């Protein structure tokens, strides 16, 4: 089963208010980045658990404060009530230029989308080793933009400095390779815990396809299930996920669900239908070929 990863881009306003403990003065282009200790990062507003002071009542759960290079890490939670569904959240690395919290932020090209129920699940992989502060959120618009989000510290272990081969370009997987990565022709419920039936694994573009079944106890009635497509970046199953439009369904009061959808893009891809629950993605994986 593939662990879900999401990568995308987001343009953030050039002027914004930094989060707790970080001054807003921009560092000169040649300013040297100064490594901070865990305590110094905590003092600057980047604790070991997510600092949600500027998250407006939202929540964030980080399962670990360290990982090997390119290991998949998942942050889950709820966006504040002021955040509209569909809002992009971006992740940035803090580059300190003093030991007192002054510095700049570097966009990491890692984002996720706030779902209809305001939940979110951000998967990230870091290859640059070291202890740094990070933040996740978005910039408001208007004459005085403000960054709404949370921040934390995280250590990437090891000595990796480059992206693994194939990690930035999409590759095509055949049916056998997709199955090995967890995307089988019938619904793969290993990471789901409930039941699921896929009406077909091959259809003409634009033809309705149905997935139905029963959600596990961990996925409560009312939970929004989102359909996402997997884009592979190597032949072993690494890659990223992106929502397929606004294709969602809701778990009913009796625990059942049913989703009928159409895929207009031709080709064979892996898909997942599920939701972020706690600190993990609970979902069904399958492959579908559209002609």
Secondary structure in CASP SS format (residue, H / E / C, confidence):
PFRMAT SS
TARGET T0000
AUTHOR 0000-0000-0000
METHOD secondary structure of the structure
MODEL  1
X C 1.00
X C 1.00
X C 1.00
X C 1.00
X C 1.00
X C 1.00
X C 1.00
X C 1.00
X C 1.00
X C 1.00
X C 1.00
X C 1.00
X C 1.00
X C 1.00
X C 1.00
X C 1.00
X C 1.00
X C 1.00
X C 1.00
X C 1.00
X C 1.00
X C 1.00
X C 1.00
X C 1.00
X C 1.00
X C 1.00
X C 1.00
X C 1.00
X C 1.00
X C 1.00
X C 1.00
X C 1.00
X C 1.00
X C 1.00
X C 1.00
X C 1.00
X C 1.00
X H 1.00
X H 1.00
X H 1.00
X H 1.00
X H 1.00
X H 1.00
X C 1.00
X C 1.00
X C 1.00
X C 1.00
X C 1.00
X C 1.00
X C 1.00
X E 1.00
X C 1.00
X C 1.00
X C 1.00
X C 1.00
X C 1.00
X C 1.00
X C 1.00
X C 1.00
X C 1.00
X E 1.00
X E 1.00
X C 1.00
X C 1.00
X C 1.00
X E 1.00
X E 1.00
X C 1.00
X C 1.00
X C 1.00
X C 1.00
X C 1.00
X E 1.00
X E 1.00
X E 1.00
X E 1.00
X E 1.00
X E 1.00
X C 1.00
X C 1.00
X C 1.00
X C 1.00
X C 1.00
X C 1.00
X C 1.00
X C 1.00
X C 1.00
X E 1.00
X E 1.00
X E 1.00
X E 1.00
X E 1.00
X E 1.00
X E 1.00
X E 1.00
X E 1.00
X C 1.00
X C 1.00
X C 1.00
X C 1.00
X C 1.00
X C 1.00
X E 1.00
X E 1.00
X E 1.00
X E 1.00
X E 1.00
X E 1.00
X E 1.00
X E 1.00
X E 1.00
X E 1.00
X E 1.00
X C 1.00
X C 1.00
X C 1.00
X C 1.00
X C 1.00
X E 1.00
X E 1.00
X E 1.00
X E 1.00
X E 1.00
X E 1.00
X C 1.00
X C 1.00
X C 1.00
X C 1.00
X C 1.00
X E 1.00
X E 1.00
X E 1.00
X E 1.00
X E 1.00
X E 1.00
X E 1.00
X E 1.00
X E 1.00
X E 1.00
X C 1.00
X C 1.00
X C 1.00
X C 1.00
X C 1.00
X C 1.00
X C 1.00
X E 1.00
X E 1.00
X E 1.00
X E 1.00
X E 1.00
X E 1.00
X E 1.00
X E 1.00
X E 1.00
X E 1.00
X C 1.00
X C 1.00
X C 1.00
X C 1.00
X C 1.00
X C 1.00
X C 1.00
X C 1.00
X C 1.00
X C 1.00
X C 1.00
X C 1.00
X C 1.00
X C 1.00
X C 1.00
X C 1.00
X C 1.00
X C 1.00
X H 1.00
X H 1.00
X H 1.00
X H 1.00
X H 1.00
X H 1.00
X C 1.00
X C 1.00
X C 1.00
X C 1.00
X C 1.00
X C 1.00
X C 1.00
X E 1.00
X C 1.00
X C 1.00
X C 1.00
X C 1.00
X C 1.00
X C 1.00
X E 1.00
X E 1.00
X E 1.00
X E 1.00
X C 1.00
X C 1.00
X C 1.00
X E 1.00
X E 1.00
X C 1.00
X C 1.00
X C 1.00
X C 1.00
X C 1.00
X E 1.00
X E 1.00
X E 1.00
X E 1.00
X E 1.00
X E 1.00
X C 1.00
X C 1.00
X C 1.00
X C 1.00
X C 1.00
X C 1.00
X C 1.00
X C 1.00
X C 1.00
X E 1.00
X E 1.00
X E 1.00
X E 1.00
X E 1.00
X E 1.00
X E 1.00
X E 1.00
X E 1.00
X C 1.00
X C 1.00
X C 1.00
X C 1.00
X C 1.00
X C 1.00
X E 1.00
X E 1.00
X E 1.00
X E 1.00
X E 1.00
X E 1.00
X E 1.00
X E 1.00
X E 1.00
X E 1.00
X E 1.00
X E 1.00
X C 1.00
X C 1.00
X C 1.00
X C 1.00
X C 1.00
X E 1.00
X E 1.00
X E 1.00
X E 1.00
X E 1.00
X E 1.00
X C 1.00
X C 1.00
X C 1.00
X C 1.00
X C 1.00
X E 1.00
X E 1.00
X E 1.00
X E 1.00
X E 1.00
X E 1.00
X E 1.00
X E 1.00
X E 1.00
X E 1.00
X E 1.00
X C 1.00
X C 1.00
X E 1.00
X E 1.00
X E 1.00
X E 1.00
X E 1.00
X E 1.00
X E 1.00
X E 1.00
X E 1.00
X E 1.00
X E 1.00
X C 1.00
END
